[in-house]
Amino acid sequence: MSTLRTRMRSPWWALFAICWAQSVVLLDTTAVNVAVPEITSGLDANLTQVLWVINAYLLSFAVLLVTGGRLGDLYGARKVFLTGLLIFTLASAVCGLAETPGEAIAARVLQGIGGALLTPQAMVIINQMFPVERRGAALGVWGSFAGIVAAAGPTFGGFLVASLGWRWIFWINLPIGAVGAVLMLLCVARVTGDKRPRLDMAGAALLTVAMFLLVYALLEGESKNWGTVWGPVTVPVLIAAGLLVLALFAFVERRRQEREPLVPFAVLRNRNFTVMATVVGVLPCGLGGMMLLTPMYLQEVQHLSAFRAGLLVAVAPLVSVFIAPYSGRLTDRFGGKYVMVTGLLFFAGGIALLAALIRADSGQAALLPGLLCVGVGMGVAFAPAAVVAFRDIDPAMAGAASGLFNTTRLCGSLLGSAAVGALLQVQLARQDTTTAIRLTYLLPVALMLLGAAVTLAVRGATPDAPGPAESAAGAAPARSGRS
């Protein structure tokens, strides 16, 4: 048994464990949307309630990502990952047992808390387990696995709903989560934490309030027509209040930099991290825009069913699955700067092709060149961002950095969806559906090109001269202590 456990402690086994365990979050995120009609009837819910079954998860997930990442720094990434996995899995069971919309919404909030604890630790553990010369390949494999789950989620979710009922969208997480916990315990070594656990409670509270106000405003903005939410409170007021609290958080954190702050400013002063955190905020804008506009064109103009439209759009993430590992190896060999730029240009080119090729009388095959190009861009752009961002990050701050990194990604997705949705509404009021979609595609194209230009500001991101995070990560698997 000890020999088997020793063999399973290789970095690649650890990577498999992380991918498997994190799949509960990825699968749940992509599969729940297809169950909306069944959840509505099963819980006797109205449209607002069922939308909050989705949004409650996103809200709690977004507001706690940075805090979850920092907890990993203080208590150990593996321990916090396992805690998040346990909370997420148990909340999934409760969600599947829900009899009222309120119960489902409460369980989804707990799922979001579990996801926020779990998600930032994955990147930290990969950085700990893999030396710099193999980290890009590892992140590429991780990206491929995420692509497989994202592509399969809606189809698999539809199968579960059709054959077993909507509750199995959540109950399927129980066996996946249980196996994931066992794999994490067997395959991921404990890593020493050098600090006495102490969380910046004031910073965590302020950041949670700020993120709640901002994310809530983005989630509710479109449905409220960016106007009144309740009484005198409007969406712009919520955004302004969120920004004000965020500024107060920055002021408080500035005074705590010598006393274990929630967000160490050394992370933000790292040029490569800040540049890549900005760029990964742009990536989901492009992806979200494509995933909104393309199915809409296929269903509204080409009159395909939601299932067939989903299968066609899934071409892009499926292509990325095969590209991502090679992107990681190129990043290991040449550094991530120009690999990232190449991926963003492919991404922009693919969306531009979609805009150029769709017509009211186009066949379904007209979209394939654009979708293939988008898939290549997705696969190429994933691995370099994380490798470049975390190259020089102190391991003691890696959890906080990962929380920030994932927060910018999620906020970029929310902002992108809101911006694309708003532009589409304006265009639909002036143009026919096909022309409106074609013109709206130009926004994600512009954002991808902006991301490529920003990436050129990266410096020193070559495979030579490892930084402090790399040196420590190479030695991390050999240490043991607090998990």
Summary of the structure (lengths in Angstrom):
residues: 483
radius of gyration: 21.7
end to end distance: 21.1
largest distance: 68.7
contacts: 1851
relative contact order: 0.14
helix: 80%
strand: 1%
